[in-house]
């Protein structure tokens, strides 16, 4: 019996469960309380192995609670320190799915009283810490989790614990998931491969999991599915118990989501649901509900909003933040849907913040970015909802640097403005030896003023705003304008087009940086954005005209002029619309307004195209 229990304890640590069936049979006499003539340490070892077997293969066994009670009694009486940590770690597997937080804290306190015991081995301490940091994270105790990680790193470095280094690297891949930090995850995976031991199938299993998660971050559908499927097959080869096998099935399901195989993902999750304890089964059920709600809303189903509302209400009532933990990009998409429909906004924003979710490309303005920059129709910066002061001589150069980054479209992922370009534009009169140092000092001041680590990134000699931390109306406007142009096809659905047009009008509040005089480097950007707005309005208006939706077209053109009264193409579109409605007098008034605005603001007459259209108005009068 003692040998079977020891094999089960070691097998669980190594992720190899081939001995568990025979071990449970050997330990069956414990059901009758027959431990034989053993001392306290030996009894605790027997019960620890039995507990692991029951939890993983027979979680509904009526003897489970009695086993836990006896183990706690033995722990209170004093046992060998390494066995104590092994038993406490096994008990955490009982605590976590049942959310018995007080018992978990009691176990942690007991372990910490023995942390300085000279007989405690670094490996046993590390094994406890690895699982405890996960429990602390699930219990929303990030500081406690980070303390455990720090001690793990120190133990691994001091004692050369290769397996701990491997697990830390695997953890780092997981930590990079929510923010979509591909470079961090890639580097961590490379470290994990260095520390992996080929003879350990569990290392191969976890490497496949990490590769699948990295592929999901990169959007590599086939690769993600390949590695997720391999992970499940290795888990089956190791005879992983049902709750653990379910984890790998769910991972495969999440890779199916990446491929937009929603039915396949749901089927796999339904296969995994009966394999886990009730608490985890509910979490899988919430993922199934999330997929159904996402599909329904995306396809405009009649019950879509009701399904989405029910999902988020349940998550908020349970204060559950870890939905789709292995595929946070899908969590973020569900968050976008909730914010767009005004559902549980406070809870959704708290989930985004606590989980560090990266905003998808279509994230709405009410996504909780740490920094928000409005540059159209004026200029202001908000940090966590509070407007930062822009007055004072000390802020002049840092603000100019920020505005130059915006003007050069370095507000979108994958773009950036070369540092030499910024130096030439902001310090044109500084001698050749000084501009770089001036740039570095100004960048440091700007970062300090913004007050959000990582908001400005310097990558390969290019400066850009981090789109995962900073919302900028210029970038949002350009994305919306591009989306509108893509949707402008014959027989396009009217509702999405109208929504995009409203969003565009809300974003474009006027000229870049407002009505103030701008530096030469900003003039081209101001003209480009004004032209994009004018083109979007006129193109969508012409689409409405082809549908003979004259009233909608007229309202669109008037809203467009309210945002940019110098947009001459919009005046022409408005004139053309009135002519189509046989309203030459109204068309004439629009022409006169255009003529007056251009003369007063630009000291220019209307263009040839506008004058030709005015001639047609005269012919119809």
Secondary structure, 3 states (H helix, E strand, C coil): CHHHHHHHHHHHHHCCCCCHHHHHHHCHHHHHCCCCCCCHHHHHHHHHHHHHHHHHHCCCCCCHHHHHHHHHHHHHHCCCHHHHHHHHHHHHHHHHHHCCHHHHHHHHHHHHCCCCCCCCCHHHHHHHHHHHHHHHHHCCCHHHHHHHHHHHHHHHHHHCCHHHHHHHHHHHHHHHHCCCCHHHHHHHHHHHHHHCCCCCHHHHHHHHHHHHHHHHHHCCHHHHHHHHHHHHHHHHHCCCCHHHHHHHHHHHHHHHHHCCCHHHHHHHHHHHHCCCCHHHHHHHHHHHHHHHHHHHHHCCCCCHHHHHHHHHHHHHHHCCCCCCHHHHHHHHHHHHHHHHCCCCHHHHHHHHHHHCCCCCCCCCCCCCCCEEEECECCCEEEECCEECCCCCHHHHHHHHHHHHHHHCCCCCCCCCEEHHHHHHHHCCCCCCCCHHHHHHHHHHHHHHHHCCCCCEEEECCEEEECCCCEEEHHHHHHHHHHHHHHHCCCCCCHHHHHHHHHHHHHHCCCCECCCCCCCHHHHHHHHHHHHHHHHHHHHHHHHHHHCCCHHHHHHHHHHHHHHCCCCHHHHHHHHHHHHHCCCHHHHHHHHHHHHHHHHHHHCCCCCHHHHHHHHHHHHHC
